[in-house]
Amino acid sequence: MMWYWGSGMHWWGWLLGFLGMIVFWGFILWAVWYFVTGLIHQSSYRPRPGEAKHILDERLARGEIDATEYRYLRTLISGDDVGIGENGYLQVDAKEQQ
């Protein structure tokens, strides 16, 4: 004869199962939220006006670039006509030289 002792799982088994399910779905919801908000913030980034010039000023101050390269990059950022002359040196549009 077999004896029936209930479902075979004590109250703490039900509690652990319930808590495990809450943790699982909480993680799923957090992951969806994290990736959705991350994509929104990443795609909405727009550089502020003057940010490139500010970074260029910092690079010159740290000594990463010299004055000639600074002037060349600053002219490129501002959109003026820049080119390399026949002698291999930087050639800037006439309005930059004034």
Phi and psi restraints in degrees (range 20) as a CNS / XPLOR table:
assign (resid 1 and name C) (resid 2 and name N)
       (resid 2 and name CA) (resid 2 and name C) 1.0 -100.8 20.0 2
assign (resid 2 and name N) (resid 2 and name CA)
       (resid 2 and name C) (resid 3 and name N) 1.0 142.5 20.0 2
assign (resid 2 and name C) (resid 3 and name N)
       (resid 3 and name CA) (resid 3 and name C) 1.0 -102.2 20.0 2
assign (resid 3 and name N) (resid 3 and name CA)
       (resid 3 and name C) (resid 4 and name N) 1.0 140.3 20.0 2
assign (resid 3 and name C) (resid 4 and name N)
       (resid 4 and name CA) (resid 4 and name C) 1.0 -102.2 20.0 2
assign (resid 4 and name N) (resid 4 and name CA)
       (resid 4 and name C) (resid 5 and name N) 1.0 118.2 20.0 2
assign (resid 4 and name C) (resid 5 and name N)
       (resid 5 and name CA) (resid 5 and name C) 1.0 -108.6 20.0 2
assign (resid 5 and name N) (resid 5 and name CA)
       (resid 5 and name C) (resid 6 and name N) 1.0 29.7 20.0 2
assign (resid 5 and name C) (resid 6 and name N)
       (resid 6 and name CA) (resid 6 and name C) 1.0 92.2 20.0 2
assign (resid 6 and name N) (resid 6 and name CA)
       (resid 6 and name C) (resid 7 and name N) 1.0 -150.5 20.0 2
assign (resid 6 and name C) (resid 7 and name N)
       (resid 7 and name CA) (resid 7 and name C) 1.0 -81.8 20.0 2
assign (resid 7 and name N) (resid 7 and name CA)
       (resid 7 and name C) (resid 8 and name N) 1.0 -7.4 20.0 2
assign (resid 7 and name C) (resid 8 and name N)
       (resid 8 and name CA) (resid 8 and name C) 1.0 87.9 20.0 2
assign (resid 8 and name N) (resid 8 and name CA)
       (resid 8 and name C) (resid 9 and name N) 1.0 -2.9 20.0 2
assign (resid 8 and name C) (resid 9 and name N)
       (resid 9 and name CA) (resid 9 and name C) 1.0 -121.3 20.0 2
assign (resid 9 and name N) (resid 9 and name CA)
       (resid 9 and name C) (resid 10 and name N) 1.0 130.0 20.0 2
assign (resid 9 and name C) (resid 10 and name N)
       (resid 10 and name CA) (resid 10 and name C) 1.0 -77.7 20.0 2
assign (resid 10 and name N) (resid 10 and name CA)
       (resid 10 and name C) (resid 11 and name N) 1.0 176.0 20.0 2
assign (resid 10 and name C) (resid 11 and name N)
       (resid 11 and name CA) (resid 11 and name C) 1.0 -62.0 20.0 2
assign (resid 11 and name N) (resid 11 and name CA)
       (resid 11 and name C) (resid 12 and name N) 1.0 -34.8 20.0 2
assign (resid 11 and name C) (resid 12 and name N)
       (resid 12 and name CA) (resid 12 and name C) 1.0 -70.2 20.0 2
assign (resid 12 and name N) (resid 12 and name CA)
       (resid 12 and name C) (resid 13 and name N) 1.0 -27.3 20.0 2
assign (resid 12 and name C) (resid 13 and name N)
       (resid 13 and name CA) (resid 13 and name C) 1.0 -66.8 20.0 2
assign (resid 13 and name N) (resid 13 and name CA)
       (resid 13 and name C) (resid 14 and name N) 1.0 -42.4 20.0 2
assign (resid 13 and name C) (resid 14 and name N)
       (resid 14 and name CA) (resid 14 and name C) 1.0 -64.7 20.0 2
assign (resid 14 and name N) (resid 14 and name CA)
       (resid 14 and name C) (resid 15 and name N) 1.0 -40.9 20.0 2
assign (resid 14 and name C) (resid 15 and name N)
       (resid 15 and name CA) (resid 15 and name C) 1.0 -64.0 20.0 2
assign (resid 15 and name N) (resid 15 and name CA)
       (resid 15 and name C) (resid 16 and name N) 1.0 -46.1 20.0 2
assign (resid 15 and name C) (resid 16 and name N)
       (resid 16 and name CA) (resid 16 and name C) 1.0 -62.5 20.0 2
assign (resid 16 and name N) (resid 16 and name CA)
       (resid 16 and name C) (resid 17 and name N) 1.0 -39.9 20.0 2
assign (resid 16 and name C) (resid 17 and name N)
       (resid 17 and name CA) (resid 17 and name C) 1.0 -62.5 20.0 2
assign (resid 17 and name N) (resid 17 and name CA)
       (resid 17 and name C) (resid 18 and name N) 1.0 -42.7 20.0 2
assign (resid 17 and name C) (resid 18 and name N)
       (resid 18 and name CA) (resid 18 and name C) 1.0 -64.6 20.0 2
assign (resid 18 and name N) (resid 18 and name CA)
       (resid 18 and name C) (resid 19 and name N) 1.0 -46.9 20.0 2
assign (resid 18 and name C) (resid 19 and name N)
       (resid 19 and name CA) (resid 19 and name C) 1.0 -64.9 20.0 2
assign (resid 19 and name N) (resid 19 and name CA)
       (resid 19 and name C) (resid 20 and name N) 1.0 -39.1 20.0 2
assign (resid 19 and name C) (resid 20 and name N)
       (resid 20 and name CA) (resid 20 and name C) 1.0 -61.9 20.0 2
assign (resid 20 and name N) (resid 20 and name CA)
       (resid 20 and name C) (resid 21 and name N) 1.0 -38.8 20.0 2
assign (resid 20 and name C) (resid 21 and name N)
       (resid 21 and name CA) (resid 21 and name C) 1.0 -66.9 20.0 2
assign (resid 21 and name N) (resid 21 and name CA)
       (resid 21 and name C) (resid 22 and name N) 1.0 -39.7 20.0 2
assign (resid 21 and name C) (resid 22 and name N)
       (resid 22 and name CA) (resid 22 and name C) 1.0 -63.9 20.0 2
assign (resid 22 and name N) (resid 22 and name CA)
       (resid 22 and name C) (resid 23 and name N) 1.0 -44.0 20.0 2
assign (resid 22 and name C) (resid 23 and name N)
       (resid 23 and name CA) (resid 23 and name C) 1.0 -62.8 20.0 2
assign (resid 23 and name N) (resid 23 and name CA)
       (resid 23 and name C) (resid 24 and name N) 1.0 -43.1 20.0 2
assign (resid 23 and name C) (resid 24 and name N)
       (resid 24 and name CA) (resid 24 and name C) 1.0 -61.0 20.0 2
assign (resid 24 and name N) (resid 24 and name CA)
       (resid 24 and name C) (resid 25 and name N) 1.0 -51.7 20.0 2
assign (resid 24 and name C) (resid 25 and name N)
       (resid 25 and name CA) (resid 25 and name C) 1.0 -70.0 20.0 2
assign (resid 25 and name N) (resid 25 and name CA)
       (resid 25 and name C) (resid 26 and name N) 1.0 -31.5 20.0 2
assign (resid 25 and name C) (resid 26 and name N)
       (resid 26 and name CA) (resid 26 and name C) 1.0 -63.0 20.0 2
assign (resid 26 and name N) (resid 26 and name CA)
       (resid 26 and name C) (resid 27 and name N) 1.0 -41.8 20.0 2
assign (resid 26 and name C) (resid 27 and name N)
       (resid 27 and name CA) (resid 27 and name C) 1.0 -64.9 20.0 2
assign (resid 27 and name N) (resid 27 and name CA)
       (resid 27 and name C) (resid 28 and name N) 1.0 -42.3 20.0 2
assign (resid 27 and name C) (resid 28 and name N)
       (resid 28 and name CA) (resid 28 and name C) 1.0 -61.0 20.0 2
assign (resid 28 and name N) (resid 28 and name CA)
       (resid 28 and name C) (resid 29 and name N) 1.0 -46.8 20.0 2
assign (resid 28 and name C) (resid 29 and name N)
       (resid 29 and name CA) (resid 29 and name C) 1.0 -63.9 20.0 2
assign (resid 29 and name N) (resid 29 and name CA)
       (resid 29 and name C) (resid 30 and name N) 1.0 -40.9 20.0 2
assign (resid 29 and name C) (resid 30 and name N)
       (resid 30 and name CA) (resid 30 and name C) 1.0 -63.3 20.0 2
assign (resid 30 and name N) (resid 30 and name CA)
       (resid 30 and name C) (resid 31 and name N) 1.0 -43.1 20.0 2
assign (resid 30 and name C) (resid 31 and name N)
       (resid 31 and name CA) (resid 31 and name C) 1.0 -62.7 20.0 2
assign (resid 31 and name N) (resid 31 and name CA)
       (resid 31 and name C) (resid 32 and name N) 1.0 -43.1 20.0 2
assign (resid 31 and name C) (resid 32 and name N)
       (resid 32 and name CA) (resid 32 and name C) 1.0 -63.1 20.0 2
assign (resid 32 and name N) (resid 32 and name CA)
       (resid 32 and name C) (resid 33 and name N) 1.0 -46.4 20.0 2
assign (resid 32 and name C) (resid 33 and name N)
       (resid 33 and name CA) (resid 33 and name C) 1.0 -60.9 20.0 2
assign (resid 33 and name N) (resid 33 and name CA)
       (resid 33 and name C) (resid 34 and name N) 1.0 -44.1 20.0 2
assign (resid 33 and name C) (resid 34 and name N)
       (resid 34 and name CA) (resid 34 and name C) 1.0 -61.6 20.0 2
assign (resid 34 and name N) (resid 34 and name CA)
       (resid 34 and name C) (resid 35 and name N) 1.0 -46.8 20.0 2
assign (resid 34 and name C) (resid 35 and name N)
       (resid 35 and name CA) (resid 35 and name C) 1.0 -72.1 20.0 2
assign (resid 35 and name N) (resid 35 and name CA)
       (resid 35 and name C) (resid 36 and name N) 1.0 -36.4 20.0 2
assign (resid 35 and name C) (resid 36 and name N)
       (resid 36 and name CA) (resid 36 and name C) 1.0 -67.7 20.0 2
assign (resid 36 and name N) (resid 36 and name CA)
       (resid 36 and name C) (resid 37 and name N) 1.0 -47.8 20.0 2
assign (resid 36 and name C) (resid 37 and name N)
       (resid 37 and name CA) (resid 37 and name C) 1.0 -68.1 20.0 2
assign (resid 37 and name N) (resid 37 and name CA)
       (resid 37 and name C) (resid 38 and name N) 1.0 -32.7 20.0 2
assign (resid 37 and name C) (resid 38 and name N)
       (resid 38 and name CA) (resid 38 and name C) 1.0 -65.0 20.0 2
assign (resid 38 and name N) (resid 38 and name CA)
       (resid 38 and name C) (resid 39 and name N) 1.0 -40.2 20.0 2
assign (resid 38 and name C) (resid 39 and name N)
       (resid 39 and name CA) (resid 39 and name C) 1.0 -69.0 20.0 2
assign (resid 39 and name N) (resid 39 and name CA)
       (resid 39 and name C) (resid 40 and name N) 1.0 -36.4 20.0 2
assign (resid 39 and name C) (resid 40 and name N)
       (resid 40 and name CA) (resid 40 and name C) 1.0 -66.6 20.0 2
assign (resid 40 and name N) (resid 40 and name CA)
       (resid 40 and name C) (resid 41 and name N) 1.0 -46.4 20.0 2
assign (resid 40 and name C) (resid 41 and name N)
       (resid 41 and name CA) (resid 41 and name C) 1.0 -67.2 20.0 2
assign (resid 41 and name N) (resid 41 and name CA)
       (resid 41 and name C) (resid 42 and name N) 1.0 -37.3 20.0 2
assign (resid 41 and name C) (resid 42 and name N)
       (resid 42 and name CA) (resid 42 and name C) 1.0 -67.7 20.0 2
assign (resid 42 and name N) (resid 42 and name CA)
       (resid 42 and name C) (resid 43 and name N) 1.0 -41.5 20.0 2
assign (resid 42 and name C) (resid 43 and name N)
       (resid 43 and name CA) (resid 43 and name C) 1.0 -78.7 20.0 2
assign (resid 43 and name N) (resid 43 and name CA)
       (resid 43 and name C) (resid 44 and name N) 1.0 -18.1 20.0 2
assign (resid 43 and name C) (resid 44 and name N)
       (resid 44 and name CA) (resid 44 and name C) 1.0 -93.2 20.0 2
assign (resid 44 and name N) (resid 44 and name CA)
       (resid 44 and name C) (resid 45 and name N) 1.0 4.3 20.0 2
assign (resid 44 and name C) (resid 45 and name N)
       (resid 45 and name CA) (resid 45 and name C) 1.0 -74.2 20.0 2
assign (resid 45 and name N) (resid 45 and name CA)
       (resid 45 and name C) (resid 46 and name N) 1.0 125.6 20.0 2
assign (resid 45 and name C) (resid 46 and name N)
       (resid 46 and name CA) (resid 46 and name C) 1.0 -129.4 20.0 2
assign (resid 46 and name N) (resid 46 and name CA)
       (resid 46 and name C) (resid 47 and name N) 1.0 130.0 20.0 2
assign (resid 46 and name C) (resid 47 and name N)
       (resid 47 and name CA) (resid 47 and name C) 1.0 -65.1 20.0 2
assign (resid 47 and name N) (resid 47 and name CA)
       (resid 47 and name C) (resid 48 and name N) 1.0 141.3 20.0 2
assign (resid 47 and name C) (resid 48 and name N)
       (resid 48 and name CA) (resid 48 and name C) 1.0 -74.4 20.0 2
assign (resid 48 and name N) (resid 48 and name CA)
       (resid 48 and name C) (resid 49 and name N) 1.0 150.0 20.0 2
assign (resid 48 and name C) (resid 49 and name N)
       (resid 49 and name CA) (resid 49 and name C) 1.0 -61.3 20.0 2
assign (resid 49 and name N) (resid 49 and name CA)
       (resid 49 and name C) (resid 50 and name N) 1.0 134.9 20.0 2
assign (resid 49 and name C) (resid 50 and name N)
       (resid 50 and name CA) (resid 50 and name C) 1.0 86.2 20.0 2
assign (resid 50 and name N) (resid 50 and name CA)
       (resid 50 and name C) (resid 51 and name N) 1.0 -2.5 20.0 2
assign (resid 50 and name C) (resid 51 and name N)
       (resid 51 and name CA) (resid 51 and name C) 1.0 -66.7 20.0 2
assign (resid 51 and name N) (resid 51 and name CA)
       (resid 51 and name C) (resid 52 and name N) 1.0 -39.4 20.0 2
assign (resid 51 and name C) (resid 52 and name N)
       (resid 52 and name CA) (resid 52 and name C) 1.0 -65.2 20.0 2
assign (resid 52 and name N) (resid 52 and name CA)
       (resid 52 and name C) (resid 53 and name N) 1.0 -39.5 20.0 2
assign (resid 52 and name C) (resid 53 and name N)
       (resid 53 and name CA) (resid 53 and name C) 1.0 -66.7 20.0 2
assign (resid 53 and name N) (resid 53 and name CA)
       (resid 53 and name C) (resid 54 and name N) 1.0 -36.5 20.0 2
assign (resid 53 and name C) (resid 54 and name N)
       (resid 54 and name CA) (resid 54 and name C) 1.0 -65.0 20.0 2
assign (resid 54 and name N) (resid 54 and name CA)
       (resid 54 and name C) (resid 55 and name N) 1.0 -43.6 20.0 2
assign (resid 54 and name C) (resid 55 and name N)
       (resid 55 and name CA) (resid 55 and name C) 1.0 -63.4 20.0 2
assign (resid 55 and name N) (resid 55 and name CA)
       (resid 55 and name C) (resid 56 and name N) 1.0 -40.3 20.0 2
assign (resid 55 and name C) (resid 56 and name N)
       (resid 56 and name CA) (resid 56 and name C) 1.0 -63.7 20.0 2
assign (resid 56 and name N) (resid 56 and name CA)
       (resid 56 and name C) (resid 57 and name N) 1.0 -41.2 20.0 2
assign (resid 56 and name C) (resid 57 and name N)
       (resid 57 and name CA) (resid 57 and name C) 1.0 -60.5 20.0 2
assign (resid 57 and name N) (resid 57 and name CA)
       (resid 57 and name C) (resid 58 and name N) 1.0 -41.3 20.0 2
assign (resid 57 and name C) (resid 58 and name N)
       (resid 58 and name CA) (resid 58 and name C) 1.0 -65.7 20.0 2
assign (resid 58 and name N) (resid 58 and name CA)
       (resid 58 and name C) (resid 59 and name N) 1.0 -40.3 20.0 2
assign (resid 58 and name C) (resid 59 and name N)
       (resid 59 and name CA) (resid 59 and name C) 1.0 -63.7 20.0 2
assign (resid 59 and name N) (resid 59 and name CA)
       (resid 59 and name C) (resid 60 and name N) 1.0 -38.2 20.0 2
assign (resid 59 and name C) (resid 60 and name N)
       (resid 60 and name CA) (resid 60 and name C) 1.0 -66.5 20.0 2
assign (resid 60 and name N) (resid 60 and name CA)
       (resid 60 and name C) (resid 61 and name N) 1.0 -41.7 20.0 2
assign (resid 60 and name C) (resid 61 and name N)
       (resid 61 and name CA) (resid 61 and name C) 1.0 -65.0 20.0 2
assign (resid 61 and name N) (resid 61 and name CA)
       (resid 61 and name C) (resid 62 and name N) 1.0 -34.8 20.0 2
assign (resid 61 and name C) (resid 62 and name N)
       (resid 62 and name CA) (resid 62 and name C) 1.0 -79.3 20.0 2
assign (resid 62 and name N) (resid 62 and name CA)
       (resid 62 and name C) (resid 63 and name N) 1.0 -11.0 20.0 2
assign (resid 62 and name C) (resid 63 and name N)
       (resid 63 and name CA) (resid 63 and name C) 1.0 85.0 20.0 2
assign (resid 63 and name N) (resid 63 and name CA)
       (resid 63 and name C) (resid 64 and name N) 1.0 15.3 20.0 2
assign (resid 63 and name C) (resid 64 and name N)
       (resid 64 and name CA) (resid 64 and name C) 1.0 -72.3 20.0 2
assign (resid 64 and name N) (resid 64 and name CA)
       (resid 64 and name C) (resid 65 and name N) 1.0 -28.7 20.0 2
assign (resid 64 and name C) (resid 65 and name N)
       (resid 65 and name CA) (resid 65 and name C) 1.0 -130.4 20.0 2
assign (resid 65 and name N) (resid 65 and name CA)
       (resid 65 and name C) (resid 66 and name N) 1.0 156.6 20.0 2
assign (resid 65 and name C) (resid 66 and name N)
       (resid 66 and name CA) (resid 66 and name C) 1.0 -94.8 20.0 2
assign (resid 66 and name N) (resid 66 and name CA)
       (resid 66 and name C) (resid 67 and name N) 1.0 177.7 20.0 2
assign (resid 66 and name C) (resid 67 and name N)
       (resid 67 and name CA) (resid 67 and name C) 1.0 -65.2 20.0 2
assign (resid 67 and name N) (resid 67 and name CA)
       (resid 67 and name C) (resid 68 and name N) 1.0 -36.4 20.0 2
assign (resid 67 and name C) (resid 68 and name N)
       (resid 68 and name CA) (resid 68 and name C) 1.0 -65.5 20.0 2
assign (resid 68 and name N) (resid 68 and name CA)
       (resid 68 and name C) (resid 69 and name N) 1.0 -45.9 20.0 2
assign (resid 68 and name C) (resid 69 and name N)
       (resid 69 and name CA) (resid 69 and name C) 1.0 -66.5 20.0 2
assign (resid 69 and name N) (resid 69 and name CA)
       (resid 69 and name C) (resid 70 and name N) 1.0 -35.4 20.0 2
assign (resid 69 and name C) (resid 70 and name N)
       (resid 70 and name CA) (resid 70 and name C) 1.0 -61.0 20.0 2
assign (resid 70 and name N) (resid 70 and name CA)
       (resid 70 and name C) (resid 71 and name N) 1.0 -48.7 20.0 2
assign (resid 70 and name C) (resid 71 and name N)
       (resid 71 and name CA) (resid 71 and name C) 1.0 -61.9 20.0 2
assign (resid 71 and name N) (resid 71 and name CA)
       (resid 71 and name C) (resid 72 and name N) 1.0 -39.6 20.0 2
assign (resid 71 and name C) (resid 72 and name N)
       (resid 72 and name CA) (resid 72 and name C) 1.0 -63.4 20.0 2
assign (resid 72 and name N) (resid 72 and name CA)
       (resid 72 and name C) (resid 73 and name N) 1.0 -48.6 20.0 2
assign (resid 72 and name C) (resid 73 and name N)
       (resid 73 and name CA) (resid 73 and name C) 1.0 -68.3 20.0 2
assign (resid 73 and name N) (resid 73 and name CA)
       (resid 73 and name C) (resid 74 and name N) 1.0 -37.0 20.0 2
assign (resid 73 and name C) (resid 74 and name N)
       (resid 74 and name CA) (resid 74 and name C) 1.0 -62.9 20.0 2
assign (resid 74 and name N) (resid 74 and name CA)
       (resid 74 and name C) (resid 75 and name N) 1.0 -39.7 20.0 2
assign (resid 74 and name C) (resid 75 and name N)
       (resid 75 and name CA) (resid 75 and name C) 1.0 -67.6 20.0 2
assign (resid 75 and name N) (resid 75 and name CA)
       (resid 75 and name C) (resid 76 and name N) 1.0 -38.7 20.0 2
assign (resid 75 and name C) (resid 76 and name N)
       (resid 76 and name CA) (resid 76 and name C) 1.0 -63.0 20.0 2
assign (resid 76 and name N) (resid 76 and name CA)
       (resid 76 and name C) (resid 77 and name N) 1.0 -41.2 20.0 2
assign (resid 76 and name C) (resid 77 and name N)
       (resid 77 and name CA) (resid 77 and name C) 1.0 -65.4 20.0 2
assign (resid 77 and name N) (resid 77 and name CA)
       (resid 77 and name C) (resid 78 and name N) 1.0 -40.6 20.0 2
assign (resid 77 and name C) (resid 78 and name N)
       (resid 78 and name CA) (resid 78 and name C) 1.0 -73.5 20.0 2
assign (resid 78 and name N) (resid 78 and name CA)
       (resid 78 and name C) (resid 79 and name N) 1.0 -13.7 20.0 2
assign (resid 78 and name C) (resid 79 and name N)
       (resid 79 and name CA) (resid 79 and name C) 1.0 91.0 20.0 2
assign (resid 79 and name N) (resid 79 and name CA)
       (resid 79 and name C) (resid 80 and name N) 1.0 10.1 20.0 2
assign (resid 79 and name C) (resid 80 and name N)
       (resid 80 and name CA) (resid 80 and name C) 1.0 -75.4 20.0 2
assign (resid 80 and name N) (resid 80 and name CA)
       (resid 80 and name C) (resid 81 and name N) 1.0 164.4 20.0 2
assign (resid 80 and name C) (resid 81 and name N)
       (resid 81 and name CA) (resid 81 and name C) 1.0 -74.9 20.0 2
assign (resid 81 and name N) (resid 81 and name CA)
       (resid 81 and name C) (resid 82 and name N) 1.0 121.6 20.0 2
assign (resid 81 and name C) (resid 82 and name N)
       (resid 82 and name CA) (resid 82 and name C) 1.0 -131.7 20.0 2
assign (resid 82 and name N) (resid 82 and name CA)
       (resid 82 and name C) (resid 83 and name N) 1.0 142.7 20.0 2
assign (resid 82 and name C) (resid 83 and name N)
       (resid 83 and name CA) (resid 83 and name C) 1.0 -156.4 20.0 2
assign (resid 83 and name N) (resid 83 and name CA)
       (resid 83 and name C) (resid 84 and name N) 1.0 173.7 20.0 2
assign (resid 83 and name C) (resid 84 and name N)
       (resid 84 and name CA) (resid 84 and name C) 1.0 -98.4 20.0 2
assign (resid 84 and name N) (resid 84 and name CA)
       (resid 84 and name C) (resid 85 and name N) 1.0 125.1 20.0 2
assign (resid 84 and name C) (resid 85 and name N)
       (resid 85 and name CA) (resid 85 and name C) 1.0 -72.4 20.0 2
assign (resid 85 and name N) (resid 85 and name CA)
       (resid 85 and name C) (resid 86 and name N) 1.0 178.7 20.0 2
assign (resid 85 and name C) (resid 86 and name N)
       (resid 86 and name CA) (resid 86 and name C) 1.0 -64.3 20.0 2
assign (resid 86 and name N) (resid 86 and name CA)
       (resid 86 and name C) (resid 87 and name N) 1.0 -29.5 20.0 2
assign (resid 86 and name C) (resid 87 and name N)
       (resid 87 and name CA) (resid 87 and name C) 1.0 -84.4 20.0 2
assign (resid 87 and name N) (resid 87 and name CA)
       (resid 87 and name C) (resid 88 and name N) 1.0 -0.1 20.0 2
assign (resid 87 and name C) (resid 88 and name N)
       (resid 88 and name CA) (resid 88 and name C) 1.0 91.1 20.0 2
assign (resid 88 and name N) (resid 88 and name CA)
       (resid 88 and name C) (resid 89 and name N) 1.0 0.6 20.0 2
assign (resid 88 and name C) (resid 89 and name N)
       (resid 89 and name CA) (resid 89 and name C) 1.0 -97.1 20.0 2
assign (resid 89 and name N) (resid 89 and name CA)
       (resid 89 and name C) (resid 90 and name N) 1.0 166.4 20.0 2
assign (resid 89 and name C) (resid 90 and name N)
       (resid 90 and name CA) (resid 90 and name C) 1.0 -63.8 20.0 2
assign (resid 90 and name N) (resid 90 and name CA)
       (resid 90 and name C) (resid 91 and name N) 1.0 130.8 20.0 2
assign (resid 90 and name C) (resid 91 and name N)
       (resid 91 and name CA) (resid 91 and name C) 1.0 -121.2 20.0 2
assign (resid 91 and name N) (resid 91 and name CA)
       (resid 91 and name C) (resid 92 and name N) 1.0 120.1 20.0 2
assign (resid 91 and name C) (resid 92 and name N)
       (resid 92 and name CA) (resid 92 and name C) 1.0 -109.6 20.0 2
assign (resid 92 and name N) (resid 92 and name CA)
       (resid 92 and name C) (resid 93 and name N) 1.0 151.1 20.0 2
assign (resid 92 and name C) (resid 93 and name N)
       (resid 93 and name CA) (resid 93 and name C) 1.0 -56.6 20.0 2
assign (resid 93 and name N) (resid 93 and name CA)
       (resid 93 and name C) (resid 94 and name N) 1.0 156.8 20.0 2
assign (resid 93 and name C) (resid 94 and name N)
       (resid 94 and name CA) (resid 94 and name C) 1.0 -62.5 20.0 2
assign (resid 94 and name N) (resid 94 and name CA)
       (resid 94 and name C) (resid 95 and name N) 1.0 -34.3 20.0 2
assign (resid 94 and name C) (resid 95 and name N)
       (resid 95 and name CA) (resid 95 and name C) 1.0 -68.8 20.0 2
assign (resid 95 and name N) (resid 95 and name CA)
       (resid 95 and name C) (resid 96 and name N) 1.0 -22.6 20.0 2
assign (resid 95 and name C) (resid 96 and name N)
       (resid 96 and name CA) (resid 96 and name C) 1.0 -74.2 20.0 2
assign (resid 96 and name N) (resid 96 and name CA)
       (resid 96 and name C) (resid 97 and name N) 1.0 -31.1 20.0 2
assign (resid 96 and name C) (resid 97 and name N)
       (resid 97 and name CA) (resid 97 and name C) 1.0 -77.8 20.0 2
assign (resid 97 and name N) (resid 97 and name CA)
       (resid 97 and name C) (resid 98 and name N) 1.0 -15.6 20.0 2
